[in-house]
Amino acid sequence: MHHPPRSTVRVCLVLAFSALAAVSAQANERTLDGVNFTGPLITPNPAGMPAGRWYVEPYLVRVDSSSSFDHNGDRQRSDERSGAWAMVVPIAYGFSERVTAQVNLSASRAESGNARSSGFRAGDTTARLQYLLQPSSADGTTPAVSVALVQRFSTGSHDRITGNPLDAQGDGTQRTVAALAVQQVVWLANDRPLRWRAQLSAGPSPSRTAISGGSVYGTDDGFQGHIARGSVLGLSVGAEYSFNERWVGVMEMAASRESGQRLTGFAPDAAGTLQRIDEARPASRNLTFAPAIEYHFSPSLGVIAGVEFTVAGRNTGRIISPQVALGMFF
């Protein structure tokens, strides 16, 4: 068998390694400089914040619902249309290159038929502490991976409703949730980046919530008892495609499930006699989509506008929720 000269083999190897080096250099030349993202509407940022920097993103949200999904997943029209205007303000701060803290403040004005709440009322607050396990590479192709602990605080009223029932904007639940999140950039054939991120979250059943009188759980005056909320499981996935340094297209999906609840306590009947209440409420779940568009005035200032809507569910309301947010990086 004829073998090529060793000099020819060396030349071929040199050419092959040169080609690989050229491909590697081209990949390394890719940079996210001039690429701007605000992040999708729902899924939090797994990469966190640089040390000493702030990110504030106030949302204006409209929520409308005129139907719900029953236990079989069939859509049922509601007797009255309900809705709300809400302000949600996430504030994130980077304590270090790996540790980011965030707090979400909220207030809303609810509507049901012709009734309105007494102006904007404070809702519940969530706090998030996130640790970056693996930072992303400069071109984003190495995934950023983080874990987080999210705590919900009952800062909105949920019971003792003696006046307007729409003034109660909280659920009374002190819930703790753990989350695992991933984010990565994929460079497409046209050398434009597609950034995707995902979060899986889960939380056990929280401690029972005390209820006195009328509440957001449908209890009447005179009721005394508790509600035991179920465990929760959530998944959200979002993708952002950068058309250019100004415009970004977004698509997002979110699914959540809460196991069954149990309402227990006592309430007087029509004759004033206390009656035992022991009511099991079934598990609920929903699936929503949230397309959106981003526009960036600069690398530190951008706006995102989109709509979240329920496409499927069980024992949950069907919502349509247009929203707009202004992202500010300091």
C-alpha positions as CSV (number, residue, x, y, z in Angstrom):
1,M,0.0,0.0,0.0
2,H,1.3,3.4,-1.0
3,H,1.7,5.9,1.9
4,P,1.9,9.7,1.3
5,P,5.2,11.4,2.2
6,R,5.5,12.5,5.8
7,S,5.9,16.1,4.6
8,T,2.5,15.9,2.9
9,V,0.9,14.6,6.1
10,R,2.5,17.4,8.1
11,V,1.2,20.0,5.6
12,C,-2.3,18.5,5.8
13,L,-2.2,18.5,9.6
14,V,-1.0,22.2,9.6
15,L,-3.9,23.1,7.3
16,A,-6.4,21.2,9.4
17,F,-5.3,22.8,12.6
18,S,-5.2,26.2,10.9
19,A,-8.8,25.8,9.8
20,L,-9.9,24.7,13.3
21,A,-8.1,27.7,14.8
22,A,-9.8,30.0,12.3
23,V,-13.2,28.6,13.3
24,S,-12.3,28.9,17.0
25,A,-11.1,32.5,16.5
26,Q,-14.3,33.3,14.6
27,A,-16.4,31.9,17.5
28,N,-14.4,33.8,20.0
29,E,-14.8,37.0,18.0
30,R,-18.5,36.8,18.7
31,T,-19.5,39.3,21.4
32,L,-22.7,40.6,23.0
33,D,-21.5,44.2,22.7
34,G,-24.2,46.1,20.9
35,V,-26.8,43.4,21.8
36,N,-29.5,44.5,24.3
37,F,-32.0,42.4,26.1
38,T,-34.5,43.4,28.9
39,G,-35.5,39.9,29.7
40,P,-39.0,38.4,29.0
41,L,-42.1,39.3,30.9
42,I,-42.2,36.4,33.4
43,T,-39.0,34.4,33.8
44,P,-36.4,36.0,36.2
45,N,-32.8,36.7,35.2
46,P,-30.6,33.6,36.0
47,A,-27.3,35.5,35.4
48,G,-27.9,38.0,38.2
49,M,-26.5,41.5,38.5
50,P,-22.9,42.8,38.4
51,A,-21.7,43.8,41.9
52,G,-22.9,47.2,43.0
53,R,-25.4,47.6,40.2
54,W,-29.2,48.1,40.3
55,Y,-31.9,47.1,37.9
56,V,-35.4,48.6,38.3
57,E,-38.3,47.6,36.0
58,P,-41.7,49.0,36.9
59,Y,-44.6,47.2,35.2
60,L,-48.1,48.6,34.3
61,V,-50.4,45.6,34.0
62,R,-54.0,45.2,33.0
63,V,-55.8,41.9,33.9
64,D,-59.2,41.0,32.4
65,S,-61.2,37.8,33.0
66,S,-64.7,36.9,31.8
67,S,-64.4,33.1,32.0
68,S,-62.7,30.2,33.8
69,F,-61.6,26.6,33.4
70,D,-63.6,24.0,35.4
71,H,-62.4,20.7,36.9
72,N,-62.5,19.0,33.5
73,G,-60.5,21.8,31.8
74,D,-63.6,23.1,29.9
75,R,-64.0,26.9,29.6
76,Q,-67.0,28.3,31.5
77,R,-68.2,31.9,31.1
78,S,-68.4,33.9,34.3
79,D,-71.5,35.7,35.5
80,E,-69.5,39.0,35.7
81,R,-66.4,40.3,34.0
82,S,-63.6,41.0,36.5
83,G,-60.3,42.8,36.1
84,A,-57.6,44.9,37.7
85,W,-55.0,47.6,37.0
86,A,-51.7,46.7,38.7
87,M,-48.3,48.3,39.3
88,V,-45.5,45.8,39.9
89,V,-42.0,47.1,40.6
90,P,-39.1,44.5,40.7
91,I,-35.9,46.0,42.2
92,A,-32.7,44.0,41.9
93,Y,-29.2,44.7,43.3
94,G,-25.9,42.8,42.8
95,F,-24.2,42.2,46.2
96,S,-21.3,40.4,44.5
97,E,-20.6,38.8,41.1
98,R,-22.6,35.7,42.3
99,V,-25.2,37.0,44.8
100,T,-28.2,39.0,43.6
101,A,-31.2,40.1,45.8
102,Q,-34.5,41.3,44.4
103,V,-37.8,42.5,45.9
104,N,-41.1,42.8,44.0
105,L,-43.5,45.5,45.3
106,S,-47.1,45.6,44.0
107,A,-50.4,47.5,44.2
108,S,-53.6,47.1,42.3
109,R,-57.1,48.4,41.8
110,A,-59.7,45.6,41.3
111,E,-63.0,45.6,39.4
112,S,-65.9,43.2,39.3
113,G,-68.9,44.1,37.2
114,N,-69.7,47.7,38.1
115,A,-67.9,47.6,41.5
116,R,-64.4,49.1,42.1
117,S,-61.9,48.9,44.9
118,S,-61.2,52.0,46.8
119,G,-58.2,53.1,44.7
120,F,-54.9,51.3,44.5
121,R,-54.3,48.9,47.4
122,A,-51.0,47.3,48.4
123,G,-50.6,43.7,47.4
124,D,-48.3,40.9,48.7
125,T,-44.5,41.3,48.4
126,T,-41.9,38.8,47.3
127,A,-38.2,38.7,48.0
128,R,-35.6,36.7,46.0
129,L,-32.0,35.8,47.0
130,Q,-30.1,34.2,44.1
131,Y,-26.7,32.5,43.8
132,L,-24.9,32.1,40.5
133,L,-23.5,28.6,40.3
134,Q,-21.9,29.1,36.8
135,P,-21.4,32.4,35.1
136,S,-21.9,32.8,31.4
137,S,-19.1,33.2,28.9
138,A,-18.5,36.5,27.1
139,D,-20.5,35.4,24.0
140,G,-23.2,33.8,26.1
141,T,-22.8,30.3,24.8
142,T,-21.7,28.9,28.1
143,P,-25.0,28.7,30.2
144,A,-25.5,30.8,33.3
145,V,-26.9,28.6,36.0
146,S,-28.3,29.8,39.3
147,V,-30.3,28.7,42.3
148,A,-32.7,31.0,44.2
149,L,-34.8,31.1,47.3
150,V,-38.0,33.2,47.0
151,Q,-40.1,34.3,50.0
152,R,-43.6,35.7,49.7
153,F,-44.8,38.1,52.4
154,S,-48.4,38.8,53.2
155,T,-48.4,42.6,53.0
156,G,-51.8,42.8,51.3
157,S,-55.0,42.4,53.2
158,H,-56.9,39.1,52.7
159,D,-59.6,38.9,55.5
160,R,-61.6,41.0,58.0
161,I,-63.4,42.5,55.0
162,T,-66.1,44.7,56.4
163,G,-66.5,47.2,53.6
164,N,-65.7,46.8,50.0
165,P,-64.6,43.2,49.3
166,L,-62.5,44.3,46.4
167,D,-60.1,46.2,48.8
168,A,-58.5,42.9,49.7
169,Q,-55.5,42.4,47.3
170,G,-53.4,39.7,49.1
171,D,-53.8,36.0,49.9
172,G,-52.4,35.9,53.4
173,T,-49.9,33.2,52.5
174,Q,-46.3,33.2,53.7
175,R,-44.8,30.9,51.1
176,T,-41.2,29.8,50.4
177,V,-40.2,28.5,47.0
178,A,-36.9,27.2,45.7
179,A,-35.9,27.7,42.0
180,L,-33.3,26.5,39.5
181,A,-32.7,28.8,36.5
182,V,-30.6,28.6,33.3
183,Q,-29.8,31.1,30.6
184,Q,-27.9,30.7,27.3
185,V,-27.2,32.5,24.0
186,V,-27.5,30.6,20.8
187,W,-25.9,32.3,17.7
188,L,-27.9,31.7,14.6
189,A,-26.6,31.3,11.0
190,N,-27.1,35.0,10.4
191,D,-24.8,35.8,13.3
192,R,-27.7,37.2,15.4
193,P,-28.2,35.9,18.9
194,L,-31.2,34.1,20.3
195,R,-31.2,34.1,24.1
196,W,-33.3,31.6,26.0
197,R,-33.9,31.2,29.7
198,A,-35.9,28.8,31.9
199,Q,-36.8,28.5,35.5
200,L,-38.2,25.5,37.4
201,S,-39.6,26.3,40.9
202,A,-41.2,24.3,43.7
203,G,-42.5,25.0,47.1
204,P,-44.1,22.9,49.9
205,S,-47.4,23.6,51.4
206,P,-47.1,26.7,53.7
207,S,-48.3,27.1,57.2
208,R,-52.1,27.5,57.6
209,T,-53.4,31.0,57.0
210,A,-55.8,32.3,59.7
211,I,-59.1,33.8,58.4
212,S,-61.5,36.0,60.3
213,G,-64.7,37.2,58.7
214,G,-65.1,38.0,55.0
215,S,-62.0,37.1,53.0
216,V,-60.6,36.6,49.5
217,Y,-61.4,32.9,50.0
218,G,-65.2,33.5,49.9
219,T,-65.9,33.3,53.6
220,D,-68.6,35.4,55.1
221,D,-68.8,37.6,58.2
222,G,-68.7,35.6,61.3
223,F,-66.3,32.9,59.9
224,Q,-63.4,31.9,62.1
225,G,-60.9,29.4,60.8
226,H,-58.0,28.6,58.5
227,I,-57.1,27.7,55.0
228,A,-54.3,25.3,54.2
229,R,-52.8,26.1,50.8
230,G,-51.3,23.4,48.6
231,S,-47.7,22.9,47.4
232,V,-46.7,24.6,44.1
233,L,-44.8,23.7,41.1
234,G,-43.9,26.1,38.2
235,L,-42.0,26.1,35.0
236,S,-41.4,29.1,32.7
237,V,-39.4,29.2,29.4
238,G,-38.7,32.4,27.4
239,A,-36.7,33.2,24.3
240,E,-35.5,36.6,23.0
241,Y,-34.3,37.1,19.4
242,S,-32.3,40.2,18.7
243,F,-33.1,41.7,15.3
244,N,-30.7,44.6,15.9
245,E,-29.4,46.7,18.8
246,R,-32.8,48.3,19.2
247,W,-35.5,45.7,18.5
248,V,-36.0,42.3,20.2
249,G,-38.8,39.8,19.7
250,V,-39.9,37.7,22.7
251,M,-42.0,34.5,23.2
252,E,-42.6,33.0,26.6
253,M,-44.5,30.1,28.1
254,A,-45.4,29.5,31.8
255,A,-47.1,26.6,33.5
256,S,-48.0,26.2,37.2
257,R,-49.8,23.9,39.5
258,E,-51.0,24.1,43.1
259,S,-52.2,21.0,44.9
260,G,-55.6,21.0,46.7
261,Q,-56.5,23.4,49.5
262,R,-58.6,22.9,52.7
263,L,-60.8,25.4,54.4
264,T,-61.7,24.7,58.0
265,G,-63.4,26.6,60.7
266,F,-66.8,27.7,62.1
267,A,-69.5,30.1,60.8
268,P,-73.0,30.9,62.1
269,D,-75.9,29.7,60.1
270,A,-79.1,31.7,59.4
271,A,-80.3,31.0,63.0
272,G,-77.0,32.1,64.5
273,T,-75.9,28.6,65.4
274,L,-72.2,27.9,64.8
275,Q,-71.6,25.3,62.1
276,R,-68.5,23.4,61.4
277,I,-66.9,24.2,58.0
278,D,-64.6,21.6,56.4
279,E,-64.2,22.2,52.7
280,A,-61.7,20.6,50.3
281,R,-60.8,22.6,47.3
282,P,-59.3,20.8,44.2
283,A,-55.9,21.3,42.8
284,S,-55.5,24.0,40.1
285,R,-53.2,24.4,37.1
286,N,-52.8,26.7,34.2
287,L,-50.7,27.3,31.1
288,T,-50.1,30.8,29.7
289,F,-48.3,32.3,26.7
290,A,-46.7,35.7,26.7
291,P,-45.5,37.2,23.4
292,A,-43.8,40.6,23.6
293,I,-41.6,43.1,21.8
294,E,-38.6,45.0,23.2
295,Y,-37.2,48.4,22.2
296,H,-33.9,49.7,23.6
297,F,-33.1,53.4,23.8
298,S,-29.6,52.5,25.1
299,P,-27.8,49.6,26.8
300,S,-29.2,50.8,30.2
301,L,-32.7,51.8,29.2
302,G,-35.3,49.6,27.4
303,V,-39.0,49.0,27.2
304,I,-40.9,45.8,26.8
305,A,-44.6,45.5,25.9
306,G,-46.6,42.3,25.5
307,V,-49.7,40.3,26.5
308,E,-50.0,37.2,28.8
309,F,-53.0,35.0,28.2
310,T,-54.2,31.7,29.5
311,V,-54.5,28.9,27.0
312,A,-55.5,26.0,29.2
313,G,-56.1,25.2,32.9
314,R,-58.2,23.5,35.5
315,N,-60.0,25.1,38.4
316,T,-58.5,28.5,37.5
317,G,-59.5,31.8,35.8
318,R,-58.8,32.5,32.2
319,I,-57.0,35.9,31.9
320,I,-55.8,38.3,29.2
321,S,-53.2,40.6,30.6
322,P,-51.6,43.3,28.4
323,Q,-48.5,44.8,30.2
324,V,-45.7,47.2,29.6
325,A,-42.5,47.7,31.6
326,L,-39.5,50.1,31.6
327,G,-36.2,48.5,32.4
328,M,-33.5,50.8,33.9
329,F,-30.0,49.7,34.7
330,F,-28.0,51.8,37.1
